[in-house]
Amino acid sequence: MSNATAVAPTDLYRESAAAHGLTGGLNAVGDVEAARFHEEGYLVVEDAFDPSEVAQALDGLTYLMDGGDGEFRGVQYEPSMRDAVADLPVEERRTFVRKVFSFVDHDPRLKAMSGHVPLHRALERIIGAPPVLFQDMALSKPPRMGSEKPWHQDCAYFEFHPDTAVVGVWIALDEATYENGCMHVIPRSHRDGPVVHFQRRDWQICDTDVAASSNAVVPLRPGGCLFFHGLVHHGTPPNRTDSPRRALQFHYRPEDIVTVTREERLAVFGDEGKDVTC
Ligand SMILES: O=C(O)CCC(=O)C(=O)O
């Protein structure tokens, strides 16, 4: 099916059980917690980063969004504002940013977040090998405008064998709530393996194939983080509030991996996703 403007069904995200998170920072991720990650497909650490680290990350993002690095091209705006932003003053333009990507080599504050030592220690426990960063982005949902990211599996976007130990790390920079579009995951869905994705409201898992009734909501305070398996079904509803919802998202993998071709990837995840990037 190809209908990118289709309207989201209203019952796709339930304000149901909030995911239970660890406290004690990233050092609280030990073998038991890593085993829980593999069982459930995700792990929440409520207090992973302190307020000064969050503030530094926001400063780094603001610098790049405002054109502080003339070489940087990784800023994407909400689709409805793409033509209009050029005429806006920078502070206003910033409001309409949807995504900032491939930034770690353009700002030392953001590089520090991606290389954060306790984060890498926790990832090594989960992956079972030293983590290699392979994708960095910041995802913003502008007030009242930030749209839904429908249910999907991140491995659908990567040219790695689907068994690769891919771990996403989603770090809240603002408080993330049900109302402003926090993450939702379907616990244990990674165990069912790759699922065909459809070009509908986005490149997504067919709505009727998502066990939305069993979704876990992942509200986070700034500095909280979600580790999620590359095959776990996840998504975010729209931002229905007057405040922005900004987050960092890093993806890590082990050094040794088996790559696949684009055609092999699309043969597994569905060939309607030819033109999409995560
Ligand atoms: O932050 C969001 O709104 C969605 C992030 C996400 O699921 C993704 O980019 O894969």
PDBQT file of the ligand as one rigid body, heavy atoms in Angstrom, charges set to zero:
ROOT
HETATM    1  O1  LIG A 301      12.118  10.215  18.688  1.00  0.00    +0.000 OA
HETATM    2  C1  LIG A 301      11.193   9.847  17.982  1.00  0.00    +0.000 C 
HETATM    3  O2  LIG A 301      10.183  10.492  17.873  1.00  0.00    +0.000 OA
HETATM    4  C2  LIG A 301      11.235   8.537  17.220  1.00  0.00    +0.000 C 
HETATM    5  C3  LIG A 301      12.567   7.971  17.136  1.00  0.00    +0.000 C 
HETATM    6  C4  LIG A 301      12.601   6.668  16.410  1.00  0.00    +0.000 C 
HETATM    7  O3  LIG A 301      11.892   5.774  16.728  1.00  0.00    +0.000 OA
HETATM    8  C5  LIG A 301      13.540   6.464  15.312  1.00  0.00    +0.000 C 
HETATM    9  O4  LIG A 301      14.046   7.425  14.728  1.00  0.00    +0.000 OA
HETATM   10  O5  LIG A 301      13.800   5.294  14.993  1.00  0.00    +0.000 OA
ENDROOT
TORSDOF 0
